[in-house]
């Protein structure tokens, strides 16, 4: 399983936690059924912790979203990508809604897999949060028109200095947000932080199959034999990030210090 | 016909030219067949002029493309969008190739209509110019990786101050190019210039049907009832443009003066 997604770190964190539970319990019992029960209990604990982590992300993040704001998000960092019904980036939006604020969302469709159109639009509409889908290349235009008040995205892995790997296109959105002086927030559980990596340059980027771009299901979109480049993630340097919203509080620049503090001390808004 | 594309100006220019030919010739003859022949001759003249304009764009633009360069382009400003076999943005690339330079292209797929994947990739491959397609949201990532040496795009309408309307997503590419210090060139015939507009703020942006985003042909891509915003064009402010390559020469900032000079005097590289 750890071969599947080289970029995402909290999958590895969960695998490692299950592995160490197995090793610890194996030393304590010969009973296979007992061992199974312990592993199931650990998996359910991870599930519950994920739910409460996302609720905490929503609580810590909602003060950053003004009443009446329109928030742009990329990909799906919502209920469909996490345990429970809240999500990380969408957890911040739901946190604002639950705090009584009016909030609307513009969702990038997120090529090639269209998670924005297929997942984010679906789950927000079901939650009665107004959502409008745009193609990824419209993000700059809607920002220039003054339609976006904040950007909130998820994260697959965060390096010690705050550089953040997330779904391809996130970096583009961050550059555009900076150009338009729009705050750019990353929302992720603290387990997404990988202190073993000094910077985003060390995060591996998964290259995926070209047919993800050239086809939609069986339907071929263009001519035969088109050469394609398909990196699944990109890295947003921390200087483009206004704040990183975690389940342990909100980190701001300099991120090296603030993220370490959240990781160690489980504090609140750690502006340095 | 002039109701169809509010953003593109040289379509209107051609319609107007045919209309004034009709009015002029109508005053000179009662013979309907003679009138038809005059109109066909005028249409063929426009066609020939379009071909030589694109060759001239290629000649004026090719010195801006270094040997061995990789050029990013957006949408299709090639042979399939113009008369002849050269194009405007792709005319510059073909001009570099014809000047003996090695040149490769990275083509944004260009949602929602996928002109990059369907047209640009097809016509460049047929011409043996190496071309790789990316989704629009990968443009920032490939620039950050140092893979792009220049950007060349077409234009639907250029205001007197150089602000340029082109296919949606062009503005995003221009912002990304600036962030990475990559030259950003617009290639278009001088007939694309609309001196009646002071700036890009006056260029109307066509909003198109939502099904262009939610469907590919009959195939529905996401859930029912998704709200969509679908502007077909955006405006790139001239401060993001390195140069505008026309059939009358290359204009540089300040564009107000240099574009006027090209329009009036049919000069060469008009740097002010």
Contacts between the chains, C-beta under 8 A, distances in Angstrom:
chain1	res1	chain2	res2	distance
A	74	B	137	7.9
A	106	B	229	7.5
A	108	B	137	7.2
A	109	B	111	7.2
A	109	B	213	6.9
A	110	B	137	7.2
A	111	B	109	7.2
A	111	B	111	6.5
A	111	B	135	3.9
A	111	B	136	6.8
A	111	B	137	6.0
A	112	B	135	5.5
A	114	B	221	5.8
A	114	B	222	6.5
A	117	B	213	7.6
A	117	B	214	7.3
A	117	B	221	5.9
A	117	B	222	3.9
A	117	B	226	6.4
A	118	B	221	7.2
A	118	B	222	4.8
A	118	B	223	7.1
A	121	B	222	6.2
A	121	B	223	6.7
A	121	B	226	4.6
A	121	B	227	7.9
A	122	B	222	7.1
A	122	B	223	4.5
A	122	B	226	7.8
A	125	B	223	7.5
A	125	B	225	7.1
A	125	B	226	7.3
A	130	B	227	7.7
A	131	B	226	7.8
A	131	B	227	6.7
A	132	B	227	4.7
A	132	B	228	6.6
A	132	B	229	5.3
A	133	B	213	6.7
A	133	B	214	7.8
A	133	B	222	7.5
A	133	B	226	5.4
A	133	B	227	6.9
A	133	B	228	5.1
A	133	B	229	7.6
A	134	B	213	7.8
A	134	B	228	7.3
A	134	B	229	5.2
A	134	B	230	7.8
A	135	B	111	3.9
A	135	B	112	5.5
A	135	B	136	7.0
A	135	B	168	7.2
A	135	B	169	7.6
A	135	B	213	6.0
A	135	B	230	7.9
A	136	B	111	6.8
A	136	B	135	7.0
A	136	B	136	5.1
A	136	B	137	3.9
A	137	B	74	7.9
A	137	B	108	7.2
A	137	B	110	7.3
A	137	B	111	6.0
A	137	B	136	3.9
A	137	B	137	7.4
A	137	B	168	5.8
A	137	B	169	2.8
A	137	B	172	5.5
A	138	B	168	5.7
A	138	B	169	7.1
A	138	B	229	6.8
A	138	B	231	6.5
A	138	B	234	7.7
A	139	B	172	6.5
A	140	B	169	7.8
A	140	B	171	4.8
A	140	B	172	3.7
A	140	B	175	5.7
A	140	B	234	7.1
A	141	B	168	6.4
A	141	B	171	5.6
A	141	B	172	7.4
A	141	B	231	6.1
A	141	B	234	4.1
A	142	B	229	7.0
A	144	B	171	6.6
A	144	B	234	7.5
A	168	B	135	7.2
A	168	B	137	5.8
A	168	B	138	5.7
A	168	B	141	6.4
A	169	B	135	7.6
A	169	B	137	2.8
A	169	B	138	7.1
A	169	B	140	7.8
A	171	B	140	4.8
A	171	B	141	5.6
A	171	B	144	6.6
A	172	B	137	5.5
A	172	B	139	6.5
A	172	B	140	3.7
A	172	B	141	7.4
A	172	B	172	6.8
A	172	B	176	6.4
A	175	B	140	5.6
A	175	B	175	6.5
A	175	B	176	5.9
A	175	B	179	5.0
A	176	B	172	6.4
A	176	B	175	5.9
A	176	B	176	8.0
A	179	B	175	5.0
A	179	B	179	7.6
A	213	B	109	6.8
A	213	B	117	7.6
A	213	B	133	6.6
A	213	B	134	7.8
A	213	B	135	6.0
A	214	B	117	7.3
A	214	B	133	7.8
A	216	B	216	5.9
A	216	B	219	6.7
A	216	B	221	6.8
A	217	B	219	7.8
A	219	B	216	6.7
A	219	B	217	7.8
A	219	B	219	5.9
A	221	B	114	5.8
A	221	B	117	5.9
A	221	B	118	7.2
A	221	B	216	6.8
A	222	B	114	6.5
A	222	B	117	3.9
A	222	B	118	4.8
A	222	B	121	6.2
A	222	B	122	7.1
A	222	B	133	7.5
A	223	B	118	7.0
A	223	B	121	6.7
A	223	B	122	4.5
A	223	B	125	7.5
A	225	B	125	7.1
A	226	B	117	6.4
A	226	B	121	4.6
A	226	B	122	7.8
A	226	B	125	7.3
A	226	B	131	7.8
A	226	B	133	5.4
A	227	B	121	7.9
A	227	B	130	7.7
A	227	B	131	6.7
A	227	B	132	4.7
A	227	B	133	6.9
A	228	B	132	6.6
A	228	B	133	5.1
A	228	B	134	7.3
A	229	B	106	7.5
A	229	B	132	5.3
A	229	B	133	7.6
A	229	B	134	5.2
A	229	B	138	6.8
A	229	B	142	7.0
A	230	B	134	7.9
A	230	B	135	7.9
A	231	B	138	6.5
A	231	B	141	6.1
A	234	B	138	7.7
A	234	B	140	7.1
A	234	B	141	4.1
A	234	B	144	7.5
